[in-house]
C-alpha cells in the first residue's frame, strides 16, 4: 500500500503540471474528477481501512462516544476508573490488573491494581438511571469488542474533546445504544464531513485545487485512516475550517469568520488561523487608517460566534467544564508523545535517546525516563524554539506587506503553527489549507507532493513509532522552510492562483 501511494505522489507532480497547460477544459474536468475519486479511495486505504478491513475505530468510540454520552456523570477525569470498576464487578479483575491504568487527574500511569485501591476507586454507586446506563454500555462494549480493547484503552490519555465539541458529540451519542450498527452510524458523521471538505474547496477554489486536496487527504501518511478513521466526528473541525477559507475566497465574510471560529472551538488549535486573520485585519486597518467593511464583518462574526457559543455551552455543561478542560490541556500539552509532530518534537530528541531505548517496564510509567530527558532537552534548546517562531512571524509580516487577498492568511499561519505547537500527527491533516495557496504553482506543488512521497517512504522503512514521527517532523520542517523562502522570493504570489472557478 505504501509503495503504491508513494508512486501516486510521484505521478501527481508531472500530471498536474502537464494538465495545467495541455488539456482542454472538458478533459481537465474528467481528469480532476478521476483524481478526486482516487484521493478519496486512497484515504479509505482502497478498502483496506484498519489493515484488516475493519471500518470502526473501537478505541476512538470508547473515548468519544461513551464519554460524551455520559459526560454529566464522568466529566473529564472518571472514564478510566469507572470503566475499571464495571469490569472488576463483572469478574474481570484478574485480567485487568495485568494492564496499566492512567489516573486522569494526575496524568500518571498506575499499575492495574491501583483500580482496587481507595484512591483509584470510581465514585459512582451505579444507583441512578444514568449510572446504570453507563455500566450497561461498558459491558455491551466489552461483549462486542473484548476485554483487551477496554483494558488497553484505559491506559491512554483520556477524553480530550473541548466543552464545545462535547456538546456537539453529545447531541449524537445520547441517542445511541452500544451496538455495532449504531456505532457505525456515528462514523458516518466523518463521511459527511469529508464530502463537505471537498465540496467547500471546490466551491471556493475550483476543481483543480479540489483534486490536489483530495490527494493530500489520501496520500499523507501522518494522518492516514489508521489513526482516527472510523472514529466519531474527527473531521468536523476540518470541514468548518475549509468552509471558512472557501467563504473568504467567495467574500462571504460573516460565514467565514463564524466557520473558522467554530473550527477552533471544536479542536482549539485552529484558533491560530482565526488569530492570523485578526492580525492581518488589524495591521491593514492601521496602515489604511480605517477598518473596511470586510474587516468589520470578519471581526464581528469571529467575536460574536466565540462569545455566544462559549456562553451557551457554559450554561449547558456548566462553566466549571472550562476549568476542567484547562487542566486536561495543561497536562496533555505537557506530555510528550511518540506520535507528536512539530519543531518542539525535534528539539526533544538526540541520537541514542529514544522512547524505545529508554523504556523501563519496571516503572509504573515505562516512558518516564524518556519524558524527563525530552523535557530537559527542550529546556536547553528553548532559544531555538523562540527563534524559529520569531522567524515564522517575520515571514508572515513580510508577506502581509504585499496586500494579498485575505484568505491567504489562513495558510500563511502554517509555519508558525508548526514551529509553536507540537500535536499528534493526525492533526497535520490541517495542511489541506495550504493547497489553495500552492496548487497552481509548479514549484510549490512539487514541494507538497515530495513531502507526501517522503512520508510514505518513511512508512515503508518502518523505523519505529517515535523515529517515524521525528522523520516526518524533519520533512515538514524542510517543507515549511522551502515554502516560506519560495513565497518570499516570488514577488507577486497572487499570480500563482487562478481567480476563476473553472477546473
Protein Blocks (a to p, Z undefined) as FASTA:
>chain_A
ZZmmmmmmmmmmmmmmmmmmmpcfklmmmmmmmmmmmmmmmmnononmnonopabdfklm
mmmmmmmmmmmmnmmmlmmmmmmmmmmmnopmmmmmmpccddfknopacdfklmmpmklp
cfbeolafklmmmmmmmmmmmmmnojklmmmmmmmnbjabdfklmmmmmmmmmmpccdfk
lmmmmmmmmmmmmmmmmmmmmmmnojklmmmmmmmmmmmmklgmklmgoiahklmmmmmm
mmmmmmmmnopaklmmmmmmmmmmmnommmmmmmmmmmmmmmmmmmnopacfklmmmmmm
mmmmmmmmmmmmmmmnopklmmmmmmmmmmmmmpccfkbgcjklmmmgcehiafklmgcf
kbmblmlmmmmmmmmmmmmmmmmmmmmmmmmmmmmmmmmmnopafklmmmmmmmmmmmmp
ccdfklmmmmmmmmmmmmmgmklmmmmmmmmmmmmmmmmnonojklmmmmmmmmmmmmmm
mmmmmmmmmmblmlmpcfbfcZZ
